[in-house]
Amino acid sequence: MNIHDLLTQNRSYRRYRADEPLNPRTLVELVELARLCPSAANRQPLKFMIVCEPENNERLFSHLRWAAALKGWPGPAESERPTGYVVILGDTRITEQYTVDVGIAAQSILLGAVERGLGGCMIGSIDRDALRRDFHVPEQYAICLVLALGVPDETIVLENAKGPDDIVYWRDEQGVHHVPKRTMNELLVRFD
């Protein structure tokens, strides 16, 4: 698969095949991709918490908020929930400047997931205090992102946005998830 195909298939999946559990080794292999990534000043401040046991998945799921643009949708049903998670943590003892590293690591993990026939979703809407308490995360670690992972169970269609304000994703009557993307004409700028 080339990089264009990987990026096109790397969508924010919010429905998964809950009956297809992830092997913990797969999650370790995905974190290995993040370990190999560039890091600002080579500080490597990120740490990763892997969650894939059903009871821990359920606890973690309860601390996440899903798809704010889909009004009235409470998130994936129990039969559609992710079967694994990678929680990305910033070790503040190393540096407080880890945000660029988080994006690089998250994208690398998700591209690796797509390559393996999996999908994921970056979730930043997290009850961080509850997650910290529930999983005993020490204060030195900032909870940056949660990557939900599993075998996708939804169709996502990319389409050109009709205008600058047409960027809200939506689902049609068949449950197909539509994602408007700004056109190249809107993205490319020129300053003379």
C-alpha positions, 0 to 999 in steps of 0.5 A: 500500500502506498502512502496515499492509500494509507492516508486515504484509508486512515479515517476516524473510525468510530464503530468496530467489530467488537467480536474481533479482539486485538492481540496485545502484541499488535499494540506493542508493534504499533507503539514500536512505530512511534518509538522510531519516529523523530522527536523534538530535540530527540527528547523522546518524552512520550510514554504509552499505555496499552489497554486491550483486556475487555474489562479495562476496555470498558473502564477506559471507554467510559472516560471518552466522548465520541463524535461531537458533530453527530448530535444525539449519537452517544458513541459506539454501541457495546457491539461496536466498541474498540477492542484496544487502546493506546493512551499517549502520555507526555512525561513532564519530567523530561519536558513540557514541550511534547505536543508535536511529538504526540501528533507524529506518534499518533499518526504513525500508530494509526498508519501502522494500524491501517497497514494491518487492516485495522482502524482507529480514532484519535480521541482528545475529548477525555475525562482525564481526571477520571482516567488518571484515577481509574488507571492510577496514572501518576501526575508526572504524565500528561494524558495527551490522546487516546487512540481507539483501535480495532477492526473497522465496522463502518464505511467512510467516504471522503468528499470535497467540501462545497464551501469553506464552512462545509467541513462538518462530518455526518452520516446518511440514512444508511449509516455511511460516514461522510467527511468533507475535505477542503479542496486544494484550491482552498488550501494552496495560498500565494502571497505576492 
